[in-house]
Amino acid sequence: MAIQPKKHEMPTQDPKVRAHNFNEVATGYSYAVAVEEASRCLNCKNRPCVSGCPVNISIPDFIAKIKDEDMEGAYQIISKSSSLPAVCGRVCPQETQCESKCTLGVKFEPVGIGRLERFVADYHNSNATEQPAKPTANGHRVAVVGSGPSGLTCAGDLAKKGYSVSVFEALHTAGGVLVYGIPEFRLPKSIVAKEVSTLEALGVDIQTNVVIGKTLTVDELFDMGYEAVFIGSGAGLPNFMNIPGESLKGVYSANEFLTRSNLMKAYNPDSPTPIMRGGNVAVVGGGNVAMDAARTALRLGAEHVYIVYRRSMNELPARREEVEHAQEEGIDFRLLTNPVEIEGFTNPDDPRDPRNGFVTGIRCIRMELGEPDAKGRRRPVPVEGSDFVLPVDVVIMAIGTSPNPLIKNTTAGLDVNDHGGIIVNEDGITSREGVFAGGDAVTGAATVISAMGAGKLAAKSIDEYLSAK
């Protein structure tokens, strides 16, 4: 049978409809389409796709199970390597990882690996009637700081080996960036809750509203009998441009804006969480977080939403699928454009005017691309005399985040770099005895799957460390 040259399209909501609701944009493969897509896999002997997966899922094996219509068998293969398959199938950048290595992609479009992973996880979650069995305890206790993708992965891998694992989460809901950062329309929170419940069935103890570095310190965790500590606290400290006007009313960090909407449910009309709705919105940045913020603002009732990014479309770091979805929904991309000031309203005759201090516009300057910088990207250079003002009511800064310094400042002997990231070796081992780290707390803001890979690596190192004691 001839191979279909293109992967099967992912069904989605109509852009005009989805731009006004928070339901999931992609609706998923049907059973029949998943089997057809699986039949495109060449089942290569050298398995290049696996080398592109940060958690080393046996991709050809699980796809072969789908082709044979053994969906539970496919799920069991995935779950050996990934603690969050339904999450990864939705938010992992497969196009630059496993699918970029697919042999079929040399001549045709690669196999839709991520779409198949999502299908298998969703099929399991809809049809499984039993939770996984809790492994026999091995007598060792490990503390995990943070319940984001790196922490949950580390906890899951250790629990499967019989470790008694406690996860300490600062917020009131487990999931880290999966619940506060990624919008409902990309990753339904019920999916995250289901993945967390699977880990709890394995014996993982999740404690919320515990801020390590404040409620408890790393030293106190050791005093409580934990033999190793993994720090996967993420990078929740927002970056700003330090331009005039960033303290005006109506200026948000993307972290705050998305947390209010995602975790605190500001998109519900009856939510007590305040958030600015309507008007014109400018989102500064070009990554996935910028796309999430822009599309969220649109769904909250914004009349016009701009993406303001200082490089061109070719340099835009966001996933291509997210960019295409944003464009379909009507997001206005202002490329080669850089903010220099946020302007606000002032009534000199009436200091009590309620409009005082609110954003009225963002002054920008046009850019052109010059010589490549140290990372190989062409450096944006201002075009003299090209400044202009975009009239907006809200500005959202989505230009990256840094690790929170709380743990660093309360943990003796823990080395960090100039950006506040915890320094680890190639095995996720820190400078402090018995302390391991991974994910955004080490690298700064990165992808969910790279954080998972770091959590998996650290779990292996913790197992080797405690097994040798």
N, C-alpha and C positions, 0 to 999 in steps of 0.2 A: 504494500500500500504506500502510495506517495506521501511524503511528509508535508504537512501544511506549513507553508513558509512563515506565516505570521502566528504569534501567540493569540489565543482566544481573548477577545476584548473583555475587560472587567465591566460588568453592568454597573451603572451609576444612576443616581437621581438626576432628573433634568436640571441643568444649571439655574434656570429661572425659578424653579421650585426650591431647590436646596439652599439657595442664597438667603432664604428667609426662614429656615428651620435648622435645628441642631441635630437632626437625625443623621445617621452615618451616610456619607456620600456614596461610597462603593457598597454595593449590595451583595457581592460574592458570587462565585461560580455555582452553577447547579451541579448536581451529581453527574449528569451525563457530560457536561462540558468539562468537568474536572477529569473524568476518565479519558476524554478525547485529548485534552491538553497533556496528560501524562503519557499518552501514546507517542508524543513527539520526542520524548527523551531517547537519546541514542544509547543510554546505559554504557557510557565509555569505560574502558578498562582503567585508564589513568585518572578518572574522576576529577577533572580540573575544578569543577564547581565547588567541591569540598574545600579545596585550598583557599577559595574566596570567602568562606564562611568563618567569621571570628569564633564561633562555638563548635565548628567542625561537625555539623549535622551530616549524617550519611545520606546525602541528597538522592543519588540514584536508587538507593535501596527503598527509601520511603515512596519515591515516585513509582517504582516498580509495583509496590503494594497497591497503590491507587489504580494502576493499570489493571491489576488483578481483582480490583474491587474489594480489597481487604483494607478498609479504611481504618479500623482499629489497629491493625498491624502497622499501618503507616504511622499512626499517632505514637505507638509505642517506640518506634525507631526514632522519631523526632524527639520524644521526651527523654530519651537516654542522654541527649546532648543539650537540650534546651528546656529550661524551667518555665518559659513564657512563650510557647508556640503561637498562641492566638494573637499575642501582642506583636511578635516579630513579623508575622504574616501581614500585618497592617502597616507598621511604621519603619521596618528595616529597609535601608536603601539597597535593595537587591540589585538594582541596575548597575551599581558600581562595585558590587561584591560578587556573590555567587553567580548571578546571571551574566556578569561581564566576562566570566571564565568559561561559560557554556560553549562547548564545541559547535553545537548547532548554530550559535550566534555568529560564527565565522562567515557563513553563507546566507543564513536566514535570521529571523528574530530568535533570540534565545527562548528556552522553555520558561514559562511563567512560574518559576520556583516559588516566589513569595505568595502568589495567588493560590498555588496548590497547598502550601503550608497553612495558609489561612483556612482553606476549605477543610483540610483534615482536622485542624484544631476545633473549628466550629462544629463539624460533624460529630466529633467525640463529645464535645460539651453538650450537644443537643441529645445525644443518644446513650451516653454512658450512665449506668445506674449505680456504679460503685466507685468510691474514692480509692486511691492507691493505698496499699497496706503499709502500716508504719514499720520501718525496719527495726531490727533488734538493736537496742542501745549498746554503744561501745564504752560508755562510762566517761567520755570526755565532754566538756562544756565549752561552747564558743559563743561570743557575743558579736553581733553584726550591727554596725551603726548605720542607719539609713535603710529605708525599704524601697528604694528605687531599683532600677534594673540590675545594677551591680550587686547590691545587697541581697536582693531576692534570689539571684542566680547563685551567689556564694552560699546562701542559707540552704537552698534546695539541694545543691550538690553535696554539701556536708550532711544534711539530714538523710539523704539516700545511703550514706555510709554509716549511719547509726549515731552521729553526733547529736548531742542535745544543744539545739541552737535557739538563742533568743535574739530577735530583731528589735532594735529600739528606734522608733520613728518619732520625729519632733512634732509632726502634724497629727491631726485627729483621725486621719484615714491613711491606711497603708497604700503604697504605690509610688511615692516620690513624684518625680516628674511625669510619670505615666498618668497621675490623677490631677496634678495641679498645672502641668504645662501643656499637655496635648489635648486639644479640644474634643468634645464628645463626638463631633461629626467625623473625626478621623479615628478615634479610639474610644468606643463606648466604655464608660466606667464599669458597667456590669461585666465586661470582658476582663478587666483588671481584677475585679473582686473575685471572679471565678478562678483565675490563676492563683490568687493569694490563698483562696480556700483549699486548693489542691496542695499547696505547700503546708498549710496548717494540718491537713490530713496526714502528711508525712511526719508531723510532730514539731514543726517550726512554731515557736511561741512568739507572737508579734505583740509588742507593747507600744501603744501610741501615746502621744503627749509626753514623751520623754526626750528632753533636749540634752544630748551628751555634750558636756562642757559647761552645763548649767544645772540641770536636774541631777545628773550624775556625771562624774568625770571618768576618763579612761582608767585612771588609777583605781577608782572605786569599783569599776567592773572587775578588775583583777582581784580586789579584796573580797568581792562577792563570790569568788570561786571560778570565774571564767578563766580558762587557760590560754586563750588566744582571742584577739579582737581584730575584726575586719572593719575598716573605715570606708564606707561607701556613701558618704554624706552629700555627694553631689556638688554642684556649683550654683548656689542660689543667690549669690551676691551680684546684683545687676550692675552693668557698666553704663556710664554716661559719657557724652562727648565733651562735657565741661565748656559748653557754649552759653552765652547770655540767654536768660529766659527759661532755663531748665527747672527753676523753682516755681514757675507760674502754675496756676490752677488749670488742670486739663492736660498736664504732662504726666505720663505714666512710664514706668519701666514695663517692658513686655511681661516680666515675671509677675508684677503686681496685677496688671490688666488680665492676664490669663488665669491667675490664681483666683481672682474675684469671680471670673466667669465659670471656670471649670470646677474648682474645688468648693467654692462658696455659692455656686448655682445662681449667679447674678442674671443669667439668661432667663430664669423663671420670673414671670411678672410679679409674683408675690414674694420674691426673695428680699430679705432685709439688707442685703449687701449693696452698698451704693456703688454705682458705676455710671459714667457719662454715656448717654445714648444719643443717637441722631447726629445731625450736623455733618461737617466734613472732617475726615480723619487722615493724618499723615503717619505712616509707619516707617521709621528710619531703620534700614537694614535689608539684607537680601537672603537671609538663611531661612530654614524651616520655621523657626520661631516667628520671624517677620511675617511669613505667609499665614501662620496660624493666627497671629494677632490681627492681621488685615481682614481675614475671612471671618473672624469672630466679630470684629467691629461692624462688618457689613450685616451680619445676622442680628446684631443688636440694634439695627435700625439706622446706621449711618447712611447719609444721602450719597456721599462720594468718598471713596477710600483710595489713597495714594500709597504706593510703595516708592520710597525715596532711597535710591541706591547709587553710590558714587562710581560704580563701574558699569560695564555693559552687560547685556543678557548672557553673553558667553562666559562671564566670570561669576554670574549669580550662583551662590553655593547651595541654594535650596534644591530639593529633589525636583526633577523635571516634571513629574506627575503633579506635585503640589503647585508648581508655577502654572501649569496648564489649567488645573482646576480653578486657580485664582483668576486667570485671564478669562475663562469661560463664565465666571460669576460676575465679571465686570470690574475687577480691581484695576486701577489705572497705574501702570508702571512708569515712573519718572526716573529713567536711567541716566547715568553720567551726570548726576545731580547730588550736591552735597550741602547739608544744612550748615549755616554759619551763625544763625540767631533765631530764637523763638520770640515772637512779638506778642505783647499783651495789651489789654485795654486799660487806660488810665483816664479818669475824669478829674482834672486838676481843680475843678470848682466844687466837687462833691466827693469827699473821701469815703462817704458811706454808700456810694453808688454800687449796687450789687454786682455790676459788671467788672468792677476794678479787679485787676490781677488775673483775669481769665485770658486764655490763649485767643489770639485773633488771627495769627498767621505764622508761617515758618519761612524765614528768609533763606534762600538757597543760592548757590553759585553753580554754574554749569562746569563740567569737567571734561577733560580729554585724556586719553590713555597715553602715557609716556613709556619710559623704559621699564623692563621687568624689575620687580623688587626681589628680596632675598628668597621668597617662596616661588619665584617664577611668574608671578602675576604682574601684568603691566600696571605700573603705578599711576593712579589718577592725579592729574595736574589741573589746578583751577584755570579757567579761562577768564582773563582779566576783563572786568567791566560787564560781566554777564549775569550779575545777581538779579534776582526777582523774588517776589513774595507769593507763596501759595496761601490763599485764605483758608484757614482750618480752625476748628474748635478744639480738637484733641490731637496731641502728638504722643506717639508711643515709641519709645526707644528700644529697639531690638538689635543691639550691637554686641551682644555677648554677655557672659556672666563669668564670675570668678568664684573660687571656693570661699565659703564663709570662714573667717579666721578664728572662730570660737574654739574649735577643737585644737587647732595649732597653739593657741594662746593658753590652753589649760592642760596641755600634755607635754611634760618634760621629755627631752631627748628625741623629739620628733622633728626631723629636718624637712624644710619646705624650700621651694624655689622662689624666685623674685616675684612670681605671680600668685603666690600663696598656695600653690599645688604641693601636695605631700610628695616627697621624693621617695621613689621605690626602685628596686633593682628589677631585672628582667623577670623575676618570679613574684613580683608584687610584695616583696619584703621591705619594710621601712627600716629606719635607723634605730627604732625602739624594739627591744626584745619582745617577741610575742605579738607584735602589732603589724598588721598587713593592711594594704589599701589598694583601691582601684576605682576605675570610672572617672567621673568628672572631678572628684575630689583630688585626683592626681593630674589629669590632663587639661582641666578646664572643660567648658561645654563641648560635647562631642555627641556621637550617635548612641542610640539605645543599645544597638547590637555590640558596639565596641565596649560599652560599659559592661554588658553581659559577659563578653570575652574576658575582661579583666577580673570580674567576679569569679568566673570559672577557673582562671589561672590561680587566683589567690586561694580558692578552696583546695586545689591540688597541693599548694605549698603548705597550707595549714595542716592538711592531712599528713604530709610528710614530716612536718615539724612535730606534731603531737604523737605520731607513731614512733618517733625516735626517742621520746622522753621516757 
